[in-house]
């Protein structure tokens, strides 16, 4: 009932596809990550500033508050928030209550020490972004593996290209799949290389409260130690009250490009299925059309394309918006950041449906061969090129006159070849042996080169 009454598809129709993201980006996930940051900051203060003398066993008990945190405990935080009307303060009060329960009241007032809310929020989102990025990279890897499988299957499968939608120089299906595989690899490398940053420097980024309490501490160094060693994120030293969010923008822009490549793949696969180059495996009981019983629609690629488009729109907006804040801070970033789970959700649906579509197709070599044999004019390119080599006059123009706008046959080329005056007989014979299926250049070699370079 909860699922069928859901306002959005992420928690409704497509909930099964986005289930894994709930622990990361849900309200519970955000609260849990805030809790982790607060507890690690408390541990850092104890271990590095020696603010109180407590045992390692007590430190482990404090750490366990976060590791044992459940959705039921998150409801307790939400109950506190009803009074505070402040979500981060509610987490602080929850931790203090737990410390009192554990008999660790001596450290309770060090919770949230010298922090502004965004010290906790931006670090929590940094951890969430790391987890979300890893998840998307895993999804992309599965899609990449499926594409590479099709590349191997179609390594030598000659097919007619289409430039501007028109018959063009032959390629192989394997080479076309390698094109996509290489492009996805580029964006995966770009995405994985982003150093996700966070700041821990107080109300306006100057360590004001920190210095008021402990002027002898090198807080710039201390902040760097906490962020890099306790949270394993890249320290951001120069900020206002909020993180300038460049790393979020970098991650989202890399994901926009990845989504663009996947959308391009979805559209090409849709087209290849329409042309009959790929057959779709049938599933018992499935219906393609409510009125046309014969139809097997490429719905997975259509679904992937649609959801990737929504993800791209959200990512482009968020990446641009989060780089902007009035003066030292306004609150427009907060409501935008809460939608981070949604854009990862749509990206995930797009990836999973693209993967599902790739797993349901099988190459039809006979159909590829039919198109090649029906378009012998594809040989106009190599014939006029060889004519140039031997100095024949107006080679391009002669082939244009012969082929453009006409349906021709191989015998038409033979007559032209016979009439050539400067091309030697051996070269003429080689030209006569040309076929569209055999005119694929180094397509097969490029497939082999890709796998030699990347394995897979």
C-alpha positions as CSV (number, residue, x, y, z in Angstrom):
1,X,0.0,0.0,0.0
2,X,2.9,2.4,0.8
3,X,4.4,1.7,-2.5
4,X,1.3,2.1,-4.6
5,X,0.4,5.4,-2.9
6,X,3.9,6.9,-3.3
7,X,4.0,10.3,-4.8
8,X,7.1,9.7,-6.8
9,X,8.3,6.7,-8.9
10,X,11.5,6.3,-7.0
11,X,9.6,5.0,-3.9
12,X,6.7,3.7,-6.0
13,X,6.9,2.0,-9.4
14,X,10.7,1.8,-9.5
15,X,11.3,1.2,-5.8
16,X,12.9,-2.2,-6.5
17,X,15.5,-0.6,-8.7
18,X,16.5,2.1,-6.2
19,X,16.3,0.1,-2.9
20,X,20.1,0.0,-2.5
21,X,20.2,3.8,-2.4
22,X,17.9,4.2,0.6
23,X,20.5,3.7,3.2
24,X,22.7,6.3,1.6
25,X,20.3,9.1,0.6
26,X,17.1,8.7,2.5
27,X,16.3,10.9,5.5
28,X,17.6,8.1,7.7
29,X,20.7,8.0,5.6
30,X,21.3,11.7,6.0
31,X,20.8,11.5,9.8
32,X,23.1,8.5,10.0
33,X,25.9,10.3,8.1
34,X,25.5,13.4,10.3
35,X,25.7,11.2,13.3
36,X,28.9,9.6,12.0
37,X,30.5,13.0,11.5
38,X,29.6,14.3,14.9
39,X,30.9,11.2,16.6
40,X,34.2,11.2,14.7
41,X,34.7,14.9,15.5
42,X,34.2,14.1,19.2
43,X,36.7,11.2,18.9
44,X,39.1,13.5,17.1
45,X,38.8,16.1,19.9
46,X,39.5,13.4,22.5
47,X,42.4,11.9,20.7
48,X,44.2,15.0,19.4
49,X,43.3,17.8,21.7
50,X,43.0,15.6,24.9
51,X,40.0,17.5,26.0
52,X,39.1,14.8,28.5
53,X,40.7,11.6,29.7
54,X,38.6,8.6,28.7
55,X,39.6,5.1,27.9
56,X,39.8,3.4,24.5
57,X,36.9,1.2,25.6
58,X,34.8,4.3,26.1
59,X,35.8,5.7,22.7
60,X,34.6,2.4,21.2
61,X,31.3,2.8,23.0
62,X,30.9,6.3,21.5
63,X,31.7,4.9,18.1
64,X,29.1,2.2,18.5
65,X,26.4,4.9,18.8
66,X,26.9,5.4,15.0
67,X,27.6,1.8,14.0
68,X,24.4,0.5,15.6
69,X,22.2,3.4,14.4
70,X,18.9,2.1,12.9
71,X,15.9,3.7,11.3
72,X,14.1,3.2,14.6
73,X,16.7,5.4,16.3
74,X,16.4,7.9,13.5
75,X,12.7,8.3,14.5
76,X,13.9,9.4,17.9
77,X,16.0,12.1,16.3
78,X,13.0,13.2,14.3
79,X,11.0,13.4,17.5
80,X,13.6,15.7,19.0
81,X,13.5,17.8,15.8
82,X,9.8,18.5,16.4
83,X,10.9,20.5,19.4
84,X,14.1,22.1,18.1
85,X,12.8,22.7,14.6
86,X,16.4,22.3,13.6
87,X,17.6,19.0,12.1
88,X,21.3,19.2,13.0
89,X,20.7,20.4,16.5
90,X,18.4,17.4,17.0
91,X,21.3,15.1,16.1
92,X,23.4,16.8,18.7
93,X,20.8,16.4,21.4
94,X,20.3,12.8,20.5
95,X,24.0,12.1,20.9
96,X,24.0,13.9,24.3
97,X,21.2,11.7,25.5
98,X,23.0,8.6,24.4
99,X,26.2,9.7,26.1
100,X,24.2,10.3,29.3
101,X,22.7,6.8,29.0
102,X,26.3,5.4,28.6
103,X,27.5,7.2,31.7
104,X,29.7,9.5,29.5
105,X,28.3,12.8,30.5
106,X,31.8,14.2,30.9
107,X,32.1,14.5,27.2
108,X,28.5,15.5,26.3
109,X,29.2,19.2,25.9
110,X,32.1,18.6,23.5
111,X,29.5,17.3,21.0
112,X,29.3,19.7,18.1
113,X,32.1,21.7,19.5
114,X,32.8,24.9,17.6
115,X,30.7,23.6,14.7
116,X,28.2,25.4,12.5
117,X,25.5,23.2,11.0
118,X,27.1,23.1,7.6
119,X,30.3,21.7,9.1
120,X,28.2,18.6,9.8
121,X,26.0,18.8,6.8
122,X,28.7,19.3,4.1
123,X,30.8,16.5,5.6
124,X,27.8,14.2,5.7
125,X,27.0,14.9,2.1
126,X,30.6,14.3,1.2
127,X,30.4,10.8,2.7
128,X,27.0,10.2,0.9
129,X,28.5,11.5,-2.4
130,X,31.4,9.1,-2.1
131,X,29.0,6.1,-1.5
132,X,26.7,7.2,-4.3
133,X,29.6,7.7,-6.7
134,X,30.9,4.2,-5.9
135,X,27.4,2.8,-6.5
136,X,27.1,4.5,-9.9
137,X,30.6,3.3,-10.9
138,X,29.5,-0.2,-10.1
139,X,26.4,0.2,-12.3
140,X,28.5,1.7,-15.1
141,X,30.9,-1.2,-14.9
142,X,28.0,-3.7,-15.4
143,X,26.8,-1.8,-18.4
144,X,30.4,-1.6,-19.7
145,X,30.8,-5.4,-19.3
146,X,27.6,-6.0,-21.3
147,X,28.7,-3.7,-24.1
148,X,32.1,-5.4,-24.3
149,X,30.3,-8.8,-24.6
150,X,28.4,-7.4,-27.6
151,X,31.7,-6.1,-29.0
152,X,33.2,-9.5,-28.9
153,X,30.1,-11.2,-30.3
154,X,30.0,-8.6,-33.2
155,X,33.8,-8.3,-33.7
156,X,33.7,-9.4,-37.3
157,X,30.0,-8.7,-38.0
158,X,30.1,-6.3,-41.0
159,X,27.3,-3.8,-41.1
160,X,26.3,-0.7,-43.0
161,X,27.0,2.5,-41.2
162,X,24.5,5.4,-41.3
163,X,25.7,8.9,-41.4
164,X,22.9,11.5,-41.4
165,X,20.7,8.4,-41.4
166,X,21.9,7.5,-44.9
167,X,23.9,4.4,-46.1
168,X,27.6,5.0,-45.4
169,X,31.0,3.3,-45.2
170,X,30.7,-0.2,-43.6
171,X,31.9,-0.9,-40.1
172,X,31.4,-3.9,-37.8
173,X,28.9,-4.0,-34.9
174,X,31.8,-4.9,-32.6
175,X,33.6,-1.7,-33.5
176,X,30.5,0.4,-32.9
177,X,30.1,-1.3,-29.4
178,X,33.8,-0.6,-28.7
179,X,33.1,3.1,-29.4
180,X,30.6,3.2,-26.6
181,X,32.8,1.1,-24.3
182,X,35.7,3.5,-24.7
183,X,33.5,6.5,-24.1
184,X,32.0,5.1,-20.9
185,X,35.5,4.2,-19.7
186,X,36.6,7.8,-20.1
187,X,33.7,9.1,-18.0
188,X,34.2,6.4,-15.3
189,X,37.9,7.5,-15.1
190,X,36.8,11.1,-14.8
191,X,34.2,10.3,-12.2
192,X,36.5,8.2,-10.1
193,X,39.3,10.8,-10.1
194,X,37.3,13.6,-8.5
195,X,38.6,14.4,-5.0
196,X,35.5,14.9,-2.9
197,X,36.1,17.8,-0.5
198,X,34.6,18.9,2.8
199,X,35.2,21.8,5.2
200,X,35.3,21.9,9.0
201,X,36.1,25.6,9.8
202,X,33.2,27.2,11.7
203,X,30.5,29.7,11.1
204,X,32.2,31.8,8.3
205,X,35.1,29.6,7.5
206,X,37.7,31.3,9.7
207,X,37.9,29.0,12.8
208,X,36.7,31.9,15.0
209,X,35.2,29.9,17.8
210,X,38.0,27.4,17.7
211,X,40.6,30.1,18.2
212,X,38.5,31.7,21.0
213,X,38.6,28.4,22.9
214,X,42.0,27.1,22.0
215,X,44.2,29.8,20.5
216,X,47.3,27.7,20.7
217,X,46.0,25.0,18.4
218,X,47.0,25.0,14.7
219,X,43.4,24.6,13.6
220,X,44.2,24.7,9.9
221,X,46.4,21.6,10.3
222,X,43.9,20.0,12.8
223,X,41.0,20.4,10.4
224,X,43.0,18.8,7.6
225,X,43.9,15.9,9.8
226,X,40.3,15.3,10.8
227,X,38.9,15.5,7.3
228,X,41.6,13.4,5.6
229,X,42.2,10.8,8.3
230,X,38.9,10.5,10.2
231,X,36.5,11.0,7.2
232,X,38.8,10.3,4.3
233,X,37.7,13.3,2.3
234,X,39.8,16.1,0.8
235,X,40.1,19.2,3.1
236,X,38.6,22.4,1.8
237,X,40.3,25.3,3.6
238,X,38.8,28.3,1.8
239,X,35.1,28.7,2.3
240,X,32.3,30.8,3.7
241,X,29.9,29.2,6.2
242,X,29.2,26.6,3.5
243,X,31.3,24.3,1.3
244,X,31.7,25.9,-2.1
245,X,30.7,22.5,-3.5
246,X,33.1,22.3,-6.4
247,X,33.6,18.6,-5.9
248,X,29.8,18.0,-6.0
249,X,29.7,19.9,-9.3
250,X,32.6,17.9,-10.6
251,X,31.0,14.6,-9.7
252,X,27.6,15.6,-11.2
253,X,29.2,17.0,-14.4
254,X,31.0,13.7,-14.9
255,X,27.8,11.9,-14.3
256,X,26.0,14.2,-16.8
257,X,28.5,13.1,-19.5
258,X,28.2,9.5,-18.5
259,X,24.4,9.7,-18.7
260,X,24.8,11.4,-22.1
261,X,26.8,8.5,-23.5
262,X,24.4,6.0,-22.1
263,X,21.5,7.9,-23.6
264,X,23.3,7.9,-27.0
265,X,23.7,4.1,-26.6
266,X,20.0,3.6,-25.8
267,X,19.0,5.5,-28.9
268,X,21.4,3.6,-31.1
269,X,20.2,0.3,-29.7
270,X,16.6,1.4,-30.3
271,X,17.5,2.1,-33.9
272,X,19.4,-1.1,-34.5
273,X,16.5,-3.1,-33.1
274,X,14.1,-1.1,-35.4
275,X,16.4,-2.0,-38.4
276,X,16.4,-5.7,-37.3
277,X,20.1,-5.8,-36.6
278,X,19.4,-7.0,-33.1
279,X,16.6,-9.4,-32.2
280,X,15.0,-9.2,-28.7
281,X,14.6,-12.3,-26.7
282,X,11.0,-13.0,-25.9
283,X,9.7,-13.5,-22.4
284,X,6.7,-15.7,-21.8
285,X,3.6,-13.7,-20.8
286,X,4.9,-10.3,-21.9
287,X,2.8,-8.0,-24.0
288,X,4.3,-5.5,-26.5
289,X,1.1,-3.6,-27.4
290,X,-2.4,-3.6,-26.1
291,X,-3.8,-3.9,-29.6
292,X,-1.0,-5.2,-31.8
293,X,-0.1,-8.8,-30.7
294,X,3.0,-9.0,-32.9
295,X,5.0,-6.2,-31.3
296,X,8.1,-6.6,-29.1
297,X,9.0,-3.1,-28.1
298,X,12.5,-1.9,-27.0
299,X,11.0,-0.6,-23.8
300,X,14.1,-1.1,-21.7
301,X,16.2,1.3,-23.9
302,X,13.3,3.7,-24.0
303,X,13.0,3.6,-20.2
304,X,16.7,4.1,-19.8
305,X,16.7,7.1,-22.1
306,X,13.8,8.8,-20.4
307,X,15.2,8.4,-16.8
308,X,18.7,9.4,-17.9
309,X,17.3,12.6,-19.3
310,X,15.6,13.4,-16.0
311,X,18.8,12.6,-14.1
312,X,20.8,14.9,-16.5
313,X,18.4,17.8,-16.0
314,X,18.6,17.5,-12.2
315,X,22.4,17.1,-12.2
316,X,22.9,20.1,-14.4
317,X,20.7,22.3,-12.2
318,X,22.3,21.1,-8.9
319,X,25.8,21.4,-10.2
320,X,25.2,25.0,-11.2
321,X,23.1,26.0,-8.2
322,X,25.4,24.6,-5.5
323,X,28.3,26.8,-6.7
324,X,26.2,29.9,-5.7
325,X,25.4,31.3,-2.3
326,X,24.5,34.9,-1.3
327,X,27.3,36.5,0.8
328,X,28.6,34.1,3.5
329,X,25.5,31.8,3.2
330,X,21.9,31.5,2.3
331,X,19.7,28.4,2.7
332,X,18.8,27.6,-0.9
333,X,21.5,24.9,-1.0
334,X,19.9,22.9,1.8
335,X,16.6,22.1,0.0
336,X,18.5,21.4,-3.3
337,X,20.9,19.0,-1.6
338,X,18.0,17.0,-0.2
339,X,17.2,16.0,-3.8
340,X,20.6,14.4,-4.3
341,X,19.1,10.9,-3.7
342,X,16.6,11.6,-6.4
343,X,19.1,12.3,-9.2
344,X,21.1,9.2,-8.2
345,X,17.8,7.3,-8.3
346,X,17.0,8.3,-11.8
347,X,20.6,7.7,-12.9
348,X,20.4,4.2,-11.4
349,X,17.1,3.4,-13.1
350,X,18.6,4.5,-16.4
351,X,21.7,2.4,-15.9
352,X,19.7,-0.7,-14.8
353,X,17.2,-0.6,-17.7
354,X,20.0,0.0,-20.2
355,X,21.7,-3.1,-18.8
356,X,18.5,-5.0,-18.9
357,X,18.0,-4.1,-22.6
358,X,21.5,-5.1,-23.5
359,X,21.0,-8.5,-21.9
360,X,17.9,-9.2,-24.0
361,X,19.3,-8.7,-27.5
362,X,21.0,-11.0,-30.0
363,X,22.8,-10.0,-33.2
364,X,21.1,-11.0,-36.5
365,X,24.0,-11.4,-39.0
366,X,21.7,-12.3,-41.9
367,X,19.9,-8.9,-41.5
368,X,23.2,-7.1,-41.5
369,X,24.3,-8.9,-44.6
370,X,21.0,-8.0,-46.4
371,X,21.5,-4.3,-45.9
372,X,25.1,-4.5,-47.2
373,X,24.2,-6.5,-50.3
374,X,21.3,-4.1,-51.0
375,X,23.6,-1.1,-51.0
376,X,26.6,-1.8,-53.4
377,X,26.9,2.0,-53.9
378,X,29.0,1.9,-50.7
379,X,31.9,0.9,-52.8
380,X,31.9,4.3,-54.5
381,X,34.3,5.5,-51.9
382,X,37.1,3.0,-52.3
383,X,36.9,2.9,-56.1
384,X,37.2,6.7,-56.5
385,X,40.0,6.7,-53.9
386,X,42.0,4.1,-55.9
387,X,41.3,6.1,-59.1
388,X,42.9,9.1,-57.4
389,X,46.0,7.1,-56.6
390,X,46.6,6.3,-60.3
391,X,45.7,9.8,-61.6
392,X,42.3,9.1,-63.3
393,X,40.6,12.3,-64.1
394,X,37.6,13.5,-62.0
395,X,37.3,10.3,-59.9
396,X,34.9,11.7,-57.4
397,X,32.7,13.3,-60.0
398,X,32.5,10.1,-62.1
399,X,31.4,8.1,-59.1
400,X,29.0,10.8,-58.0
401,X,27.3,10.7,-61.5
402,X,27.2,6.9,-61.4
403,X,25.8,6.4,-57.8
404,X,24.1,9.5,-56.4
405,X,20.4,9.2,-56.2
406,X,20.5,5.9,-58.2
407,X,20.1,2.2,-57.3
408,X,23.0,0.4,-58.9
409,X,24.5,-3.0,-59.0
410,X,28.1,-4.4,-58.7
411,X,28.1,-4.9,-62.5
412,X,27.8,-1.1,-62.9
413,X,31.0,-0.7,-61.0
414,X,32.6,-3.4,-63.2
415,X,31.8,-1.5,-66.4
416,X,33.3,1.7,-64.9
417,X,36.5,-0.2,-63.8
418,X,36.9,-1.7,-67.2
419,X,36.8,1.8,-68.8
420,X,39.7,3.1,-66.6
421,X,42.8,4.0,-68.6
422,X,45.5,4.7,-66.0
423,X,44.7,2.1,-63.3
424,X,46.8,-1.1,-63.9
425,X,45.1,-4.4,-64.4
426,X,46.1,-5.8,-61.1
427,X,44.6,-2.9,-59.2
428,X,41.4,-3.2,-61.4
429,X,41.1,-6.9,-60.4
430,X,41.4,-6.0,-56.8
431,X,38.7,-3.3,-57.2
432,X,36.4,-5.9,-58.9
433,X,36.8,-8.2,-55.8
434,X,35.5,-5.5,-53.5
435,X,32.2,-6.1,-51.6
436,X,30.5,-4.0,-49.0
437,X,30.9,-6.7,-46.4
438,X,34.6,-6.9,-47.1
439,X,35.1,-3.1,-47.0
440,X,35.4,-2.6,-43.2
441,X,38.9,-1.1,-43.0
442,X,40.5,-1.8,-39.7
443,X,37.3,-2.2,-37.7
444,X,38.2,-5.6,-36.5
445,X,41.8,-4.5,-35.6
446,X,40.4,-1.6,-33.6
447,X,38.2,-4.0,-31.6
448,X,41.3,-6.1,-30.9
449,X,43.3,-3.0,-30.1
450,X,40.7,-2.0,-27.5
451,X,40.7,-5.3,-25.7
452,X,44.5,-5.5,-25.8
453,X,44.6,-2.1,-24.1
454,X,41.8,-2.5,-21.6
455,X,41.3,-6.2,-21.2
456,X,37.7,-6.6,-20.1
